[in-house]
Amino acid sequence: MGAGQKKKGDPLRIQIGGIEGRQKQPLNRVTTTKYTWLTFLPLNFYEQFRRAVYFYFLIITIVSFFVNETISPYVSLIPLLFVMVITALKEGLEDLSRSKSDKLVNTARVTVIRNGKEEVINSQFIVPGDLVVVRNDGDLPCDLVLLQSSGADGKCFVTTANLDGETNLKTISVPPNYVLSPKDGLQGKDFIVCEPSTSDLYSFNGRLELGAGAGHGTGDGAGAGAGASDALPLTIENLLLRGVRVKGTDRVVGCAIYTGMHTKLQLNSRYTGNKSASSEKYINRFMVALIVGMVVVVVVLYLIERHKETKVVPTMPYLGPPTNFNSALQIFEDFLSFLLLFNYMVPISAYMNIELYRIFGMYFMHNDLKLYDEDTDQPCRVNASNLNEELGQVNILFSDKTGTLTKNLMKFVNCFVSDKDFQLQNTHLLCEATGEQFDLEKLDTEATVFFEALAVCHTVEVSERKRMSVVLRDRSGTIWLYSKGAENAIFPRCKACPLLKQADEQITKYAQKGLRTLAVARRTLTEEEFGNFEVLYRRANTQLSNRNELIRECYETVEIELDLLGATALEDALQEKVGETLEALQAAGLKIWVLTGDKVETAYNIGLACRHIPPGSKQHFIVDVTGPEELLARLQEIDAADPECADFAIARFEMLRRLLLVHGHYNSRRLAFLVLFYCYKNIIITGCMALFQLYNLFSATNVYNSLYLWLFDLVYISFSFTYLAFSDKKYSEETLLSHPELYKRIAHNRQASMGVFCLWILNGFVQCFTIFYFTYAVLNDQNVLFNMGQPASFQTFGTMLITVIVIVGNLKLLLVARYMSYLNLALIFASIAAFMLTTYLYNLVQSGELYDVYNQFLASLPLWLFTIVCSAACLLPDLVVRVAKEVFRKTPPAGKSAA
């Protein structure tokens, strides 16, 4: 990236002002698209054909053009093309949206300082080394090292909501003692040496080498370049990341270091591979079962056909001269004829509908106003729609405490100082034990020192060290080191004294109230100690590798023999409805783990306060366990398991209740219904094909007109059940929220088990037998059914079958639906009407196989009666089952409406 970069891991050397080698630097262009206009079709089709089902249908379609005319090749080709076009259209529109977003970002106008003058350019033309000007409420176009700020003390404030969702202001500072000269944009005398960009948003190591005489080496270490000894350390506190927004600061100037696809934000946004939902397992199982069933049917029918050809066909000379049935080509062609006939059993268009269902599910969650946080203007974000149904399969919840269960707003409540426990009341300290009250402005010396330490140590302690320290010199010249942190990090570094035991006991009492505790201490440093520390610290702070370890070792030399000053207790209030949410999720069967770095007593009492620990529950304490074997053994005792993760973002913890119990429940049930109904309807239509082979000498003849096979999956019985799958609700939202135990009923995909699948397939077989033999009975003995005395033709037989199949398949939705709207009803009857209309129009074509067939069908009273009676006979068992379920169904009470 930098001009001096030779290898991927080498440090970057960037000239402030970007005078040298600007043309060689990478631009700030962001590209998040997957395709270009030239690569879209080949890449997209390649990705689609990586699916085994798509590739199988491609082979079947190709083969169908070269074998006999058992079934039109277009029966396979049209659904395949339709599904692929819809999928490609979806992918194309999503990529086009990304392209438009990229264009907005890349063409955003930004101000840079080049050759000592301000210029306004497109964001994409920023290069490393450019001085970028950002004003209040402006977004950062790339990663910058802050060099100048109009704020006090060279500081500026930013919000990082686009990075980590946090809305509180964070402080970024100009490197200490650095002043950006107006000539820097002309001379480029200073250089930034830093590590290559990484995806870690919370780490950055670099140094700012001063002066025109700075060396040009790229090595790391104190001797790296002549200017390494005259360098300022750069940390994450000096880095403005792309995506953050400047707040409360009129103007800042920063030097671009990471641009375009190399910014930390972009490295975190890169594609890391698809995540697979557990639903893929049962979908694959169902597809395999259908394929195995299809192969079994094909093999059985082929073997029977071979028997008929050798034993029966020779006795029928009117069929013409016998063919050579034993030739390899004839065997291959006969087998493929059956395979082509029954490949309709595998529902390829199901994958298209699954994608559509997931898009709609994402839309429902994104637009759910009860998952929208007005304060942060944040709706529910779905980053992986293919995991929608996984929200109904969560059984373990891992949650952080601070900022997730709590508001992350620390309130000073108590302190222990001068051997006494004080409670803060407005601007006074109250000692509850003695009733004494002290004004903050009139404290004794010991208490004053304690609060001075709090004022000096005002940042968050480093998580690895569990403490933070500050070194300063007071007006009298005395050098002090102040430390603040967790008591287990501060107490071992303090001098032994009675105050240690008293403070430890008081901290335990604070923790038992659920308060967060910190210990405060200090010591003096001699000039020699400070001199040695300063040399070590400056050397460590300019390293690009192992900087944190070196700084930690440096602090260990002075954080000893501390004098304990006291302790503080802070309250981090719980978010609204955290207790109700945790109770509901536990009732739903989830095992909940809350991660915290608090004392055991603090964690336990917060667990009670937020109802994470139910009253009367069995308690297990695992303390000071560091070995993985011992920890695993202890976890197995309490039936622990591995966590599951999902790519969804919500603003408040309480929304998790609705996300899982409502959307998770609906998504899991709806997808299961979608897949099961697809399998069921394909069994009906192909089952009748198989039964017809018993009466046509197993000749692999298709009983349906090709028109019906083209439109069955796309029109006749597609929109009606797909919309129902998108919108059906077995329980209302209020019932699901007030009865979280209903969540257990969908755990482990119980609604899509092999048992449930077999029941749907059995139902399909029963109905296909009913439809076929009702039709066969009507035509077998007396097939003069038309008003003019004509007998029914072969095309009439197929039309009678498909008519009942379409009617039964659509009306069955009325019996399985739990939530039926007017739109559902309209789509059901519109699908039946679409079948009748297309059949009628095709029967008007004189050259068509259905010419005048449907006219006679519609004019025949016996066929109308047959259609009604046969449809009723098919649906009667479903009706009986529905009534029985309603009679014996245990319906949960309505419950209170939950927000």
Secondary structure, DSSP 8 states (H G I E B T S, - for coil): --TT--STTS-EEEETT--TTGGGS--------S--TTTHHHHHHHHHHTSHHHHHHHHHHHHHTTS-TTS-THHHHHHHHHHHHHHHHHHHHHHHHHHHHHHHHHT-EEEEEETTEEEEEEGGG--TT-EEEEETT-B-SSEEEEEEESSGGGEEEEE-HHHHS--S-EEEE--TT----TTHHHH---EEEE----S-TT---EEEE-STT-------STTSSGGGGGEEEE-GGGEE-TT-EEES-SEEEEEEEE-GGGSHHHHHHS-------THHHHHHHHHHHHHHHHHHHHHHHHHHHHHHHHHTGGG-GGG-S---TTSHHHHHHHHHHHHHHHGGGS-THHHHHHHHHHHHHHHHHHT-GGG-BTTTTB--EES-GGGGGGGGS--EEEEESTTTTEEEEEEEEEEEETTEEEEEETTEEEETTT--EEETTS--HHHHHHHHHHHHS-S--BTTTTEEEEEEE-TTS-EEEEEEE-HHHHGGGB---HHHHHHHHHHHHHHHTT-EEEEEEEEEE-HHHHHHHHHHHHHHHT-SSSHHHHHHHHHHTTS-SBEEEEEEEEEEEE-TTHHHHHHHHHHTT-EEEEE--S-HHHHHHHHHHTTSS-TT-------S---HHHHHHHHHHTT--------EE-SSTTHHHHIIIIIIHHHHHHHHHHHHHHHHHHHHHHHHHHHHGGGTTT----SS-HHHHHHIIIIITTHHHHHHHHH--SS-HHHHHH-GGGGGGGGGGGGG-HHHHHHHHHHHHHHHHHHHHHHHHHHHS--B-STTS-B--HHHHHHHHHHHHHHHHHHHHHHH-SS--HHHHHHHHHHHHHHHHHHHHHTT-TTSTTTTHHHHHHT-HHHHHHHHHHHHHHHHHHHHHHHHHHHH-----------
